[in-house]
């Protein structure tokens, strides 16, 4: 097991910690979304160039080989940059959920959410001003809920020394 995947499993975030990391996470995620789109475009271009090769004579294929090699080199550079950015998020203990939409998961501290029976996450999407949503691991993205609706209510002592839930 590498240290990155170990870090993902062990690092947990409060809502305050997640929001404090957001300036760095925003920059990394913006790069990931941009690179994801560029990789998709370059992959489509590569497929077009390769399709032209199959319909050409040997002489024409040789003329296209430089273009093909240039597209392949650029694609490799973009994929390497993309993987570096994803590695940066993972080294912070975060999980990239959707590279094209820029959705990042911050694993939550244990017992943060009331129904926290499985892994749970604070969830942020590129363009959102702060981390305000969360969900359990197996939820659909559309099921993200406001974090305050998921959190356990705090327990406070009453006048007799007993504890009670604060509403």
DSSP file (Angstrom, degrees, kcal/mol; ACC not computed):
  #  RESIDUE AA STRUCTURE BP1 BP2  ACC     N-H-->O    O-->H-N    N-H-->O    O-->H-N    TCO  KAPPA ALPHA  PHI   PSI    X-CA   Y-CA   Z-CA
    1    1 A X              0   0    0      0, 0.0     2,-0.1     0, 0.0     0, 0.0   0.000 360.0 360.0 360.0 133.3    0.0    0.0    0.0
    2    2 A X     >  -     0   0    0      1,-0.1     4,-1.8     4,-0.0     5,-0.2  -0.419 360.0-111.0 -86.1 166.9    1.4    3.4   -0.9
    3    3 A X  H  > S+     0   0    0      1,-0.2     4,-2.2     2,-0.2     5,-0.1   0.790 113.3  59.6 -68.5 -27.1    1.5    6.4    1.5
    4    4 A X  H  > S+     0   0    0      2,-0.2     4,-2.0     1,-0.2    -1,-0.2   0.963 108.5  41.9 -66.2 -50.4   -1.1    8.3   -0.6
    5    5 A X  H  > S+     0   0    0      1,-0.2     4,-1.5     2,-0.2    -1,-0.2   0.855 114.4  53.3 -66.8 -32.0   -3.8    5.7   -0.3
    6    6 A X  H  X S+     0   0    0     -4,-1.8     4,-1.3     1,-0.2    -1,-0.2   0.897 107.5  51.6 -64.6 -40.7   -2.9    5.2    3.4
    7    7 A X  H  X S+     0   0    0     -4,-2.2     4,-2.4     1,-0.2    -2,-0.2   0.878 105.9  54.8 -64.4 -38.7   -3.3    9.0    3.9
    8    8 A X  H  < S+     0   0    0     -4,-2.0    -1,-0.2     1,-0.2    -2,-0.2   0.899 110.4  46.4 -61.3 -40.5   -6.8    8.9    2.3
    9    9 A X  H  < S+     0   0    0     -4,-1.5    -1,-0.2     1,-0.2    -2,-0.2   0.763 120.1  36.9 -75.4 -24.9   -7.9    6.3    4.7
   10   10 A X  H  < S+     0   0    0     -4,-1.3     2,-0.4    -3,-0.2    -2,-0.2   0.734  93.7  86.8-104.3 -23.9   -6.6    7.9    7.8
   11   11 A X     <  -     0   0    0     -4,-2.4     2,-0.3    -5,-0.2    96,-0.2  -0.646  53.2-179.3 -83.8 131.4   -7.0   11.7    7.4
   12   12 A X        -     0   0    0     -2,-0.4     2,-0.4    94,-0.1    96,-0.3  -0.957  10.5-148.5-130.5 147.9  -10.4   13.0    8.5
   13   13 A X  B     -a  108   0A   0     94,-3.0    96,-1.2    -2,-0.3     2,-0.2  -0.926   8.5-144.5-125.6 139.5  -11.7   16.6    8.4
   14   14 A X     >  -     0   0    0     -2,-0.4     4,-2.3    94,-0.2     5,-0.2  -0.478  41.7-104.8 -81.0 168.0  -14.0   18.8   10.3
   15   15 A X  H  > S+     0   0    0      1,-0.2     4,-2.3     2,-0.2   116,-0.2   0.892 123.3  52.5 -62.0 -38.9  -16.0   21.3    8.3
   16   16 A X  H  > S+     0   0    0      2,-0.2     4,-1.9     1,-0.2    -1,-0.2   0.904 109.3  48.4 -64.7 -42.0  -13.7   24.1    9.5
   17   17 A X  H  > S+     0   0    0      2,-0.2     4,-1.4     1,-0.2    -1,-0.2   0.903 110.6  51.7 -65.1 -41.0  -10.6   22.2    8.4
   18   18 A X  H  X S+     0   0    0     -4,-2.3     4,-0.6     1,-0.2     3,-0.3   0.930 111.7  46.1 -61.7 -45.7  -12.1   21.5    5.0
   19   19 A X  H >< S+     0   0    0     -4,-2.3     3,-0.7     1,-0.2     4,-0.4   0.839 107.6  57.4 -67.9 -32.2  -13.0   25.1    4.4
   20   20 A X  H 3< S+     0   0    0     -4,-1.9     3,-0.4     1,-0.2    -1,-0.2   0.824 107.9  48.3 -66.2 -30.3   -9.5   26.2    5.6
   21   21 A X  H >X S+     0   0    0     -4,-1.4     4,-2.2    -3,-0.3     3,-0.7   0.582  85.5  97.2 -82.7 -10.7   -8.0   24.0    2.8
   22   22 A X  H <X S+     0   0    0     -3,-0.7     4,-3.1    -4,-0.6     5,-0.3   0.810  71.8  59.8 -57.1 -39.3  -10.2   25.4    0.1
   23   23 A X  H 3> S+     0   0    0     -3,-0.4     4,-1.4    -4,-0.4    -1,-0.2   0.932 114.2  38.0 -56.3 -43.9   -7.9   28.0   -1.4
   24   24 A X  H <> S+     0   0    0     -3,-0.7     4,-2.2    -4,-0.2    -2,-0.2   0.918 116.5  51.6 -69.9 -44.0   -5.4   25.4   -2.3
   25   25 A X  H  X S+     0   0    0     -4,-2.2     4,-2.8     1,-0.2     5,-0.2   0.871 106.4  55.5 -62.2 -38.1   -8.0   22.8   -3.2
   26   26 A X  H  X S+     0   0    0     -4,-3.1     4,-2.5    -5,-0.2    -1,-0.2   0.927 109.0  46.6 -60.5 -45.4   -9.7   25.3   -5.6
   27   27 A X  H  X S+     0   0    0     -4,-1.4     4,-1.8    -5,-0.3    -2,-0.2   0.934 115.3  45.1 -64.1 -45.8   -6.5   25.9   -7.5
   28   28 A X  H  X S+     0   0    0     -4,-2.2     4,-2.1     1,-0.2    -2,-0.2   0.931 114.7  48.4 -63.1 -45.7   -5.7   22.2   -7.8
   29   29 A X  H  X S+     0   0    0     -4,-2.8     4,-2.6     1,-0.2     5,-0.2   0.871 107.4  54.9 -66.0 -38.1   -9.3   21.3   -8.8
   30   30 A X  H  X S+     0   0    0     -4,-2.5     4,-2.3    -5,-0.2    -1,-0.2   0.910 109.3  48.5 -61.1 -40.9   -9.4   24.1  -11.4
   31   31 A X  H  X S+     0   0    0     -4,-1.8     4,-2.9     2,-0.2     5,-0.2   0.908 110.5  51.4 -63.3 -41.6   -6.3   22.6  -13.0
   32   32 A X  H  X S+     0   0    0     -4,-2.1     4,-2.6     2,-0.2    -2,-0.2   0.924 110.8  47.0 -62.2 -45.5   -7.8   19.1  -12.9
   33   33 A X  H  X S+     0   0    0     -4,-2.6     4,-2.0     2,-0.2    -1,-0.2   0.925 114.7  47.0 -63.5 -44.7  -11.0   20.3  -14.6
   34   34 A X  H  X S+     0   0    0     -4,-2.3     4,-2.3    -5,-0.2    -2,-0.2   0.941 114.9  45.8 -61.6 -48.2   -9.1   22.2  -17.3
   35   35 A X  H  X S+     0   0    0     -4,-2.9     4,-2.9     1,-0.2     5,-0.2   0.874 108.8  56.3 -65.0 -37.2   -6.7   19.2  -17.9
   36   36 A X  H  X S+     0   0    0     -4,-2.6     4,-2.1    -5,-0.2    -1,-0.2   0.922 110.1  45.2 -59.7 -44.7   -9.6   16.8  -18.0
   37   37 A X  H  X S+     0   0    0     -4,-2.0     4,-2.4     2,-0.2    -2,-0.2   0.906 113.7  49.5 -66.1 -41.5  -11.3   18.8  -20.8
   38   38 A X  H  X S+     0   0    0     -4,-2.3     4,-2.9     2,-0.2    -2,-0.2   0.898 110.2  50.5 -64.9 -40.0   -8.0   19.1  -22.7
   39   39 A X  H  X S+     0   0    0     -4,-2.9     4,-2.6     2,-0.2    -1,-0.2   0.913 110.6  49.7 -64.0 -42.2   -7.3   15.4  -22.4
   40   40 A X  H  X S+     0   0    0     -4,-2.1     4,-2.0    -5,-0.2    -2,-0.2   0.929 113.9  45.3 -62.6 -44.6  -10.7   14.6  -23.8
   41   41 A X  H  X S+     0   0    0     -4,-2.4     4,-2.3     1,-0.2    -2,-0.2   0.919 114.3  48.1 -64.3 -43.5  -10.3   17.0  -26.7
   42   42 A X  H  X S+     0   0    0     -4,-2.9     4,-2.6     1,-0.2    -2,-0.2   0.876 109.9  52.9 -66.7 -37.2   -6.7   15.7  -27.4
   43   43 A X  H  X S+     0   0    0     -4,-2.6     4,-2.2     2,-0.2    -1,-0.2   0.906 110.0  48.1 -63.6 -41.9   -8.0   12.1  -27.3
   44   44 A X  H  X S+     0   0    0     -4,-2.0     4,-2.1     2,-0.2    -2,-0.2   0.908 111.9  49.7 -64.4 -41.4  -10.7   12.9  -29.8
   45   45 A X  H  X S+     0   0    0     -4,-2.3     4,-2.7     1,-0.2    -2,-0.2   0.911 109.5  51.7 -62.6 -42.6   -8.2   14.7  -32.1
   46   46 A X  H  X S+     0   0    0     -4,-2.6     4,-2.7     1,-0.2    -1,-0.2   0.910 108.7  50.7 -61.1 -42.5   -5.9   11.7  -31.8
   47   47 A X  H  X S+     0   0    0     -4,-2.2     4,-2.2     2,-0.2    -1,-0.2   0.896 110.9  49.5 -62.6 -40.0   -8.7    9.3  -32.8
   48   48 A X  H  X S+     0   0    0     -4,-2.1     4,-2.1     2,-0.2    -2,-0.2   0.934 111.7  47.6 -63.7 -46.2   -9.5   11.6  -35.8
   49   49 A X  H  X S+     0   0    0     -4,-2.7     4,-1.6     1,-0.2    -2,-0.2   0.917 113.2  48.4 -62.4 -43.2   -5.8   11.6  -36.9
   50   50 A X  H  X S+     0   0    0     -4,-2.7     4,-1.4     1,-0.2    -1,-0.2   0.872 108.7  53.9 -65.8 -35.7   -5.6    7.9  -36.6
   51   51 A X  H  X S+     0   0    0     -4,-2.2     4,-0.7     1,-0.2    -1,-0.2   0.889 107.1  51.4 -65.0 -38.3   -8.8    7.4  -38.5
   52   52 A X  H >< S+     0   0    0     -4,-2.1     3,-0.7     1,-0.2    -1,-0.2   0.866 104.9  58.4 -64.8 -34.9   -7.3    9.5  -41.4
   53   53 A X  H >< S+     0   0    0     -4,-1.6     3,-1.4     1,-0.2    -1,-0.2   0.883 100.8  54.5 -61.8 -39.4   -4.2    7.3  -41.3
   54   54 A X  H 3< S+     0   0    0     -4,-1.4    -1,-0.2     1,-0.3    -2,-0.2   0.723 109.1  48.3 -71.5 -18.7   -6.2    4.1  -42.0
   55   55 A X  T << S+     0   0    0     -4,-0.7    -1,-0.3    -3,-0.7     2,-0.2   0.258 100.8  85.1-102.7  12.8   -7.8    5.6  -45.1
   56   56 A X  S <  S-     0   0    0     -3,-1.4     2,-0.1    -4,-0.1    -3,-0.0  -0.686  78.7-105.6-113.9 163.8   -4.5    6.9  -46.6
   57   57 A X     >  -     0   0    0     -2,-0.2     4,-2.4     1,-0.1     5,-0.2  -0.304  43.6 -98.1 -76.6 169.7   -1.8    5.5  -48.8
   58   58 A X  H  > S+     0   0    0      1,-0.2     4,-1.8     2,-0.2     5,-0.1   0.879 125.1  50.9 -58.5 -40.4    1.6    4.7  -47.3
   59   59 A X  H  > S+     0   0    0      1,-0.2     4,-1.5     2,-0.2    -1,-0.2   0.909 111.4  47.1 -65.4 -42.3    3.0    8.0  -48.5
   60   60 A X  H  > S+     0   0    0      1,-0.2     4,-1.7     2,-0.2    -2,-0.2   0.859 108.2  56.2 -68.0 -35.2    0.2   10.0  -47.0
   61   61 A X  H  X S+     0   0    0     -4,-2.4     4,-1.2     1,-0.2    -1,-0.2   0.908 104.5  53.0 -62.8 -41.3    0.5    8.0  -43.7
   62   62 A X  H  X S+     0   0    0     -4,-1.8     4,-0.6     1,-0.2     3,-0.4   0.889 107.1  52.2 -61.4 -39.3    4.2    9.1  -43.5
   63   63 A X  H  < S+     0   0    0     -4,-1.5     4,-0.5     1,-0.2     3,-0.4   0.860 112.0  46.1 -64.7 -35.3    3.2   12.7  -43.9
   64   64 A X  H  X S+     0   0    0     -4,-1.7     4,-2.6     1,-0.2    -1,-0.2   0.648  90.5  84.5 -81.3 -15.4    0.7   12.4  -41.1
   65   65 A X  H  X S+     0   0    0     -4,-1.2     4,-2.6    -3,-0.4    -1,-0.2   0.854  87.8  52.5 -61.2 -35.9    3.1   10.6  -38.7
   66   66 A X  H  X S+     0   0    0     -4,-0.6     4,-2.3    -3,-0.4    -1,-0.2   0.927 111.0  46.9 -64.4 -43.4    4.6   13.8  -37.5
   67   67 A X  H  > S+     0   0    0     -4,-0.5     4,-2.3     2,-0.2    -2,-0.2   0.921 112.6  50.4 -62.1 -43.6    1.2   15.2  -36.6
   68   68 A X  H  X S+     0   0    0     -4,-2.6     4,-2.3     1,-0.2    -2,-0.2   0.924 111.1  47.9 -60.4 -46.3    0.2   12.0  -34.9
   69   69 A X  H  X S+     0   0    0     -4,-2.6     4,-2.4     2,-0.2    -1,-0.2   0.878 110.4  52.2 -64.2 -38.5    3.4   12.0  -32.8
   70   70 A X  H  X S+     0   0    0     -4,-2.3     4,-2.3     2,-0.2    -1,-0.2   0.918 110.8  47.0 -64.4 -43.4    2.9   15.6  -31.8
   71   71 A X  H  X S+     0   0    0     -4,-2.3     4,-2.4     1,-0.2    -2,-0.2   0.910 112.3  50.5 -64.9 -41.7   -0.6   14.9  -30.6
   72   72 A X  H  X S+     0   0    0     -4,-2.3     4,-2.2     2,-0.2    -2,-0.2   0.899 110.3  50.0 -63.4 -40.7    0.6   11.8  -28.7
   73   73 A X  H  X S+     0   0    0     -4,-2.4     4,-2.2     2,-0.2    -2,-0.2   0.931 112.1  47.0 -63.2 -45.5    3.3   13.8  -27.0
   74   74 A X  H  X S+     0   0    0     -4,-2.3     4,-2.4     1,-0.2    -2,-0.2   0.895 110.8  52.5 -64.0 -39.8    0.9   16.6  -25.9
   75   75 A X  H  X S+     0   0    0     -4,-2.4     4,-2.6     1,-0.2    -1,-0.2   0.917 109.0  49.6 -62.1 -43.3   -1.6   14.0  -24.7
   76   76 A X  H  X S+     0   0    0     -4,-2.2     4,-2.5     2,-0.2    -2,-0.2   0.906 110.3  50.4 -63.1 -41.5    1.1   12.3  -22.6
   77   77 A X  H  X S+     0   0    0     -4,-2.2     4,-2.2     2,-0.2    -1,-0.2   0.925 112.7  46.6 -61.5 -44.6    2.2   15.7  -21.1
   78   78 A X  H  X S+     0   0    0     -4,-2.4     4,-2.6     2,-0.2    -2,-0.2   0.899 111.9  49.9 -66.2 -40.9   -1.4   16.5  -20.2
   79   79 A X  H  X S+     0   0    0     -4,-2.6     4,-2.7     2,-0.2    -1,-0.2   0.912 110.7  50.5 -63.7 -42.1   -2.1   13.1  -18.7
   80   80 A X  H  X S+     0   0    0     -4,-2.5     4,-2.0     2,-0.2    -2,-0.2   0.916 112.2  46.7 -61.8 -43.5    1.1   13.4  -16.6
   81   81 A X  H  X S+     0   0    0     -4,-2.2     4,-2.3     2,-0.2    -2,-0.2   0.917 111.9  51.4 -63.7 -43.2    0.0   16.8  -15.3
   82   82 A X  H  X S+     0   0    0     -4,-2.6     4,-2.5     1,-0.2     5,-0.2   0.940 110.2  48.3 -58.5 -48.8   -3.5   15.5  -14.6
   83   83 A X  H  X S+     0   0    0     -4,-2.7     4,-2.4     1,-0.2    -1,-0.2   0.861 109.3  53.8 -62.5 -36.0   -2.1   12.6  -12.6
   84   84 A X  H  X S+     0   0    0     -4,-2.0     4,-2.0     2,-0.2    -1,-0.2   0.914 109.5  48.1 -62.6 -43.1    0.2   15.0  -10.6
   85   85 A X  H  X S+     0   0    0     -4,-2.3     4,-2.1     2,-0.2    -2,-0.2   0.920 111.6  48.5 -65.1 -43.9   -2.8   17.2   -9.7
   86   86 A X  H  X S+     0   0    0     -4,-2.5     4,-2.5     1,-0.2    -1,-0.2   0.910 110.3  53.1 -62.0 -41.0   -4.8   14.2   -8.6
   87   87 A X  H  X S+     0   0    0     -4,-2.4     4,-2.4    -5,-0.2    -1,-0.2   0.864 105.3  54.9 -61.0 -36.7   -1.8   13.0   -6.6
   88   88 A X  H  X S+     0   0    0     -4,-2.0     4,-1.0     2,-0.2    -2,-0.2   0.938 109.3  46.4 -62.1 -46.5   -1.6   16.4   -4.9
   89   89 A X  H ><>S+     0   0    0     -4,-2.1     5,-2.3     1,-0.2     3,-0.8   0.934 113.3  49.3 -60.3 -45.5   -5.3   16.1   -3.8
   90   90 A X  H ><5S+     0   0    0     -4,-2.5     3,-1.5     1,-0.3    -1,-0.2   0.869 105.0  57.4 -63.4 -36.5   -4.7   12.6   -2.5
   91   91 A X  H 3<5S+     0   0    0     -4,-2.4    -1,-0.3     1,-0.3    -2,-0.2   0.758 103.7  54.5 -66.9 -22.0   -1.5   13.7   -0.6
   92   92 A X  T <<5S-     0   0    0     -4,-1.0    -1,-0.3    -3,-0.8    -2,-0.2   0.542 125.5-105.5 -83.0  -8.0   -3.8   16.1    1.2
   93   93 A X  T < 5S+     0   0    0     -3,-1.5    14,-0.6    -4,-0.4    -3,-0.2   0.615  79.7 128.5  93.3  15.4   -6.1   13.2    2.2
   94   94 A X  E   < -B  106   0B   0     -5,-2.3     2,-0.5    -6,-0.2    -1,-0.3  -0.592  50.4-137.1-104.1 164.4   -8.8   14.2   -0.3
   95   95 A X  E     -B  105   0B   0     10,-2.2    10,-3.2    -2,-0.2     2,-0.6  -0.983  11.3-136.2-124.7 126.6  -10.6   12.2   -2.9
   96   96 A X  E     +B  104   0B   0     -2,-0.5     8,-0.2     8,-0.2     3,-0.2  -0.721  25.4 176.3 -78.3 119.1  -11.4   13.4   -6.4
   97   97 A X  E     +     0   0B   0      6,-2.8     2,-0.3    -2,-0.6     7,-0.2   0.848  70.0  10.9 -93.2 -40.5  -15.0   12.3   -7.1
   98   98 A X  E  >> -B  103   0B   0      5,-1.5     5,-2.0     1,-0.1     4,-1.5  -0.901  58.0-168.2-146.1 110.5  -15.6   13.8  -10.5
   99   99 A X  T  45S+     0   0    0     -2,-0.3   -63,-0.2     1,-0.2    -1,-0.1   0.810  88.8  48.5 -72.2 -29.9  -12.8   15.3  -12.6
  100  100 A X  T  45S+     0   0    0      1,-0.2    -1,-0.2   -64,-0.1   -63,-0.1   0.830 120.3  36.0 -81.7 -30.0  -14.9   17.0  -15.2
  101  101 A X  T  45S-     0   0    0      2,-0.1    25,-0.4    24,-0.0    -2,-0.2   0.599 107.5-122.9 -94.1 -13.8  -17.3   18.7  -12.7
  102  102 A X  T  <5 +     0   0    0     -4,-1.5    24,-2.4     1,-0.2     2,-0.5   0.940  48.1 165.8  73.5  47.8  -14.5   19.3  -10.1
  103  103 A X  E   < -BC  98 125B   0     -5,-2.0    -6,-2.8    22,-0.2    -5,-1.5  -0.869  12.3-173.3-103.7 127.7  -16.1   17.5   -7.2
  104  104 A X  E     -BC  96 124B   0     20,-3.0    20,-2.6    -2,-0.5     2,-0.4  -0.944  13.0-145.3-123.9 139.0  -13.9   16.7   -4.2
  105  105 A X  E     -BC  95 123B   0    -10,-3.2   -10,-2.2    -2,-0.4     2,-0.6  -0.872   4.3-163.5-104.2 135.5  -14.6   14.7   -1.1
  106  106 A X  E     -BC  94 122B   0     16,-2.9    16,-3.0    -2,-0.4   -12,-0.1  -0.965  27.9-127.6-111.0 108.8  -13.2   15.5    2.3
  107  107 A X  E     - C   0 121B   0     -2,-0.6   -94,-3.0   -14,-0.6    14,-0.3  -0.338  30.5-127.0 -56.6 135.9  -13.5   12.4    4.6
  108  108 A X  B     -a   13   0A   0     12,-2.2    12,-0.2   -96,-0.3   -94,-0.2  -0.515  19.9 -99.2 -89.4 154.3  -15.3   13.5    7.7
  109  109 A X    >   -     0   0    0    -96,-1.2     3,-1.3    -2,-0.2     4,-0.3  -0.367  56.7 -85.1 -63.2 147.4  -14.2   12.9   11.3
  110  110 A X  T 3  S+     0   0    0      1,-0.3    -1,-0.1     2,-0.1     9,-0.0  -0.200 112.7  16.4 -56.7 146.9  -15.9   10.0   13.0
  111  111 A X  T 3  S+     0   0    0      5,-0.2    -1,-0.3     2,-0.1    41,-0.2   0.706  87.9 121.1  62.7  23.7  -19.3   10.7   14.5
  112  112 A X    <   +     0   0    0     -3,-1.3    40,-1.9    39,-0.1     2,-0.3   0.913  66.8  51.3 -79.1 -44.6  -19.6   14.0   12.7
  113  113 A X  B >  S-F  151   0C   0     -4,-0.3     3,-1.4    38,-0.3    38,-0.3  -0.708  82.9-129.2 -97.2 146.5  -22.9   13.0   10.9
  114  114 A X  T 3  S+     0   0    0     36,-3.7    37,-0.1    -2,-0.3    -1,-0.1   0.876 109.4  39.4 -60.4 -41.4  -25.9   11.7   12.8
  115  115 A X  T 3  S+     0   0    0     35,-0.4     2,-2.3     1,-0.1     3,-0.4  -0.067  77.5 147.2 -99.6  32.8  -26.4    8.7   10.5
  116  116 A X    <   +     0   0    0     -3,-1.4    -5,-0.2     1,-0.2     4,-0.1  -0.436  13.8 130.9 -76.0  76.9  -22.6    8.0   10.2
  117  117 A X  S    S+     0   0    0     -2,-2.3    -1,-0.2     2,-0.1     2,-0.2   0.597  73.7  25.9 -99.9 -16.2  -22.8    4.3    9.8
  118  118 A X  S    S-     0   0    0     -3,-0.4     2,-0.1     1,-0.1     0, 0.0  -0.642 112.8 -52.8-128.8-174.7  -20.5    4.1    6.8
  119  119 A X        -     0   0    0     -2,-0.2    18,-3.1    17,-0.1     2,-0.3  -0.421  60.8-167.9 -61.7 140.3  -17.8    6.4    5.4
  120  120 A X  E     - D   0 136B   0     16,-0.3   -12,-2.2   -12,-0.2     2,-0.4  -0.934   4.5-158.6-134.1 157.6  -19.1    9.9    5.0
  121  121 A X  E     -CD 107 135B   0     14,-3.0    14,-2.2    -2,-0.3     2,-0.4  -0.981  24.2-131.2-138.7 143.6  -17.7   13.0    3.3
  122  122 A X  E     -CD 106 134B   0    -16,-3.0   -16,-2.9    -2,-0.4     2,-0.4  -0.787  41.8-150.3 -78.2 140.6  -17.9   16.7    3.2
  123  123 A X  E     -CD 105 133B   0     10,-2.7    10,-0.9    -2,-0.4     9,-0.5  -0.970  19.2-179.4-127.0 129.1  -18.4   17.4   -0.5
  124  124 A X  E     -C  104   0B   0    -20,-2.6   -20,-3.0    -2,-0.4     2,-0.4  -0.967  10.1-157.8-129.1 144.0  -17.3   20.4   -2.5
  125  125 A X  E >   -C  103   0B   0     -2,-0.4     3,-2.6   -22,-0.2   -22,-0.2  -0.969  35.8 -97.5-122.2 136.3  -17.8   21.3   -6.1
  126  126 A X  T 3  S+     0   0    0    -24,-2.4     3,-0.1    -2,-0.4  -100,-0.0  -0.243 113.1  34.8 -50.1 130.1  -15.6   23.8   -8.1
  127  127 A X  T 3  S+     0   0    0      1,-0.5     2,-0.3     2,-0.0    -1,-0.3   0.072  87.8 116.3 106.0 -22.0  -17.4   27.1   -8.1
  128  128 A X    <   -     0   0    0     -3,-2.6    -1,-0.5     1,-0.1     3,-0.1  -0.613  64.6-138.1 -78.8 140.7  -18.9   26.8   -4.7
  129  129 A X  S    S-     0   0    0     -2,-0.3     2,-0.3    -3,-0.1    -1,-0.1   0.806  77.5  -3.7 -70.4 -30.3  -17.7   29.4   -2.3
  130  130 A X  S    S-     0   0    0     -5,-0.1     2,-0.8  -108,-0.0    -5,-0.2  -0.948  84.1 -82.6-153.6 170.9  -17.3   27.0    0.7
  131  131 A X        +     0   0    0     -2,-0.3    -7,-0.1  -116,-0.2  -112,-0.1  -0.736  60.7 141.4 -81.5 114.1  -17.8   23.4    1.8
  132  132 A X        +     0   0    0     -2,-0.8    15,-2.8    -9,-0.5    16,-0.3   0.372  47.9  72.3-133.3  -1.1  -21.5   23.3    2.8
  133  133 A X  E     +DE 123 146B   0    -10,-0.9   -10,-2.7    13,-0.3     2,-0.3  -0.772  49.2 170.2-119.9 161.4  -22.6   19.8    1.6
  134  134 A X  E     +DE 122 145B   0     11,-2.0    11,-2.6   -12,-0.3     2,-0.3  -0.978   3.8 174.7-159.6 168.3  -22.0   16.3    2.6
  135  135 A X  E     -D  121   0B   0    -14,-2.2   -14,-3.0    -2,-0.3     2,-0.1  -0.977  35.5 -92.1-168.3 164.7  -23.1   12.7    2.1
  136  136 A X  E >   -D  120   0B   0     -2,-0.3     3,-1.7   -16,-0.2   -16,-0.3  -0.472  49.3-100.5 -81.5 162.3  -22.5    9.1    2.9
  137  137 A X  T 3  S+     0   0    0    -18,-3.1   -17,-0.1     1,-0.3    -1,-0.1   0.832 117.5  44.6 -53.9 -43.2  -20.2    7.1    0.7
  138  138 A X  T 3  S+     0   0    0    -19,-0.2    -1,-0.3     2,-0.0     2,-0.1   0.348  88.7 113.2 -91.7   8.1  -22.8    5.2   -1.2
  139  139 A X  S <  S-     0   0    0     -3,-1.7     2,-0.2     1,-0.1     5,-0.0  -0.406  71.0-111.1 -76.7 154.1  -25.1    8.2   -1.9
  140  140 A X    >   -     0   0    0      1,-0.1     3,-1.8    -2,-0.1    -1,-0.1  -0.515  30.0-114.0 -74.7 152.7  -25.8    9.6   -5.3
  141  141 A X  G >  S+     0   0    0      1,-0.3     3,-1.9     2,-0.2    -1,-0.1   0.855 117.0  62.3 -59.0 -35.1  -24.3   13.1   -5.9
  142  142 A X  G 3  S+     0   0    0      1,-0.3    -1,-0.3     3,-0.0    -3,-0.0   0.691  94.6  64.9 -64.0 -16.5  -27.9   14.5   -6.2
  143  143 A X  G <   +     0   0    0     -3,-1.8    -1,-0.3     2,-0.1    -2,-0.2   0.304  69.4 132.5 -91.0   8.9  -28.4   13.3   -2.6
  144  144 A X    <   -     0   0    0     -3,-1.9     2,-0.3    -9,-0.1    -9,-0.2  -0.374  41.2-161.7 -58.3 138.9  -25.8   15.7   -1.2
  145  145 A X  E     -E  134   0B   0    -11,-2.6   -11,-2.0     1,-0.0     5,-0.1  -0.869  29.1 -86.3-123.3 157.1  -27.3   17.5    1.8
  146  146 A X  E >>  -E  133   0B   0     -2,-0.3     3,-1.5   -13,-0.2     4,-0.8  -0.409  40.8-126.8 -59.2 135.2  -26.5   20.7    3.7
  147  147 A X  H >> S+     0   0    0    -15,-2.8     4,-1.8     1,-0.3     3,-1.3   0.866 106.8  60.7 -57.1 -39.9  -23.9   19.7    6.3
  148  148 A X  H 34 S+     0   0    0    -16,-0.3    -1,-0.3     1,-0.3   -15,-0.1   0.769 102.3  53.8 -63.1 -22.5  -25.9   21.3    9.1
  149  149 A X  H <4 S+     0   0    0     -3,-1.5    -1,-0.3     1,-0.2    -2,-0.2   0.700 112.3  44.1 -80.5 -19.4  -28.7   18.8    8.4
  150  150 A X  H << S+     0   0    0     -3,-1.3   -36,-3.7    -4,-0.8   -35,-0.4   0.716  91.7  99.6 -95.0 -24.8  -26.4   15.8    8.6
  151  151 A X  B  < S-F  113   0C   0     -4,-1.8   -38,-0.3   -38,-0.3     2,-0.2  -0.260  78.1-111.0 -70.0 149.9  -24.4   16.8   11.8
  152  152 A X        -     0   0    0    -40,-1.9     2,-0.1   -41,-0.2    -1,-0.1  -0.551  38.2-109.3 -71.7 140.8  -25.2   15.3   15.1
  153  153 A X        -     0   0    0     -2,-0.2    14,-0.1     1,-0.1    -1,-0.1  -0.483  41.5-102.8 -68.9 145.2  -26.7   17.8   17.5
  154  154 A X        -     0   0    0     12,-0.2    12,-3.0    -2,-0.1     2,-0.5  -0.331  27.4-127.9 -68.9 151.5  -24.3   18.8   20.3
  155  155 A X  E     -G  165   0D   0     10,-0.2     2,-0.3    -3,-0.1    10,-0.2  -0.880  30.5-176.8-100.0 126.8  -24.7   17.3   23.7
  156  156 A X  E     -G  164   0D   0      8,-2.9     8,-2.5    -2,-0.5     2,-0.2  -0.936  27.3-112.8-125.0 148.2  -24.8   19.9   26.5
  157  157 A X  E     -G  163   0D   0     -2,-0.3     6,-0.3     6,-0.2     2,-0.1  -0.506  30.5-147.0 -74.4 145.9  -25.1   19.5   30.3
  158  158 A X    >   -     0   0    0      4,-3.1     3,-1.7    -2,-0.2    -1,-0.1  -0.395  37.5 -82.6-100.6-173.4  -28.3   20.7   31.9
  159  159 A X  T 3  S+     0   0    0      1,-0.3    -2,-0.1    -2,-0.1    -1,-0.0   0.745 127.5  53.6 -63.5 -25.1  -28.7   22.3   35.4
  160  160 A X  T 3  S-     0   0    0      2,-0.1    -1,-0.3     1,-0.0     3,-0.1   0.464 119.0-106.0 -90.9  -0.5  -28.8   18.8   37.1
  161  161 A X  S <  S+     0   0    0     -3,-1.7    -2,-0.1     1,-0.4     2,-0.1   0.304  82.8 123.4  93.9 -10.2  -25.6   17.6   35.6
  162  162 A X        -     0   0    0     -5,-0.1    -4,-3.1     1,-0.1    -1,-0.4  -0.325  60.5-120.2 -74.7 166.4  -27.3   15.3   33.1
  163  163 A X  E     +G  157   0D   0     -6,-0.3     2,-0.3    -3,-0.1    -6,-0.2  -0.830  30.6 178.1-108.9 152.2  -26.6   15.7   29.4
  164  164 A X  E     -G  156   0D   0     -8,-2.5    -8,-2.9    -2,-0.3     2,-0.3  -0.975  34.6 -96.9-146.1 158.5  -29.2   16.5   26.8
  165  165 A X  E     -G  155   0D   0     -2,-0.3     2,-0.5   -10,-0.2   -10,-0.2  -0.579  34.7-133.1 -77.0 137.2  -29.2   17.1   23.0
  166  166 A X              0   0    0    -12,-3.0   -12,-0.2    -2,-0.3    -1,-0.0  -0.796 360.0 360.0 -90.0 130.1  -29.2   20.7   22.0
  167  167 A X              0   0    0     -2,-0.5    -1,-0.1   -14,-0.1    -2,-0.0   0.402 360.0 360.0 -99.5 360.0  -31.8   21.5   19.3
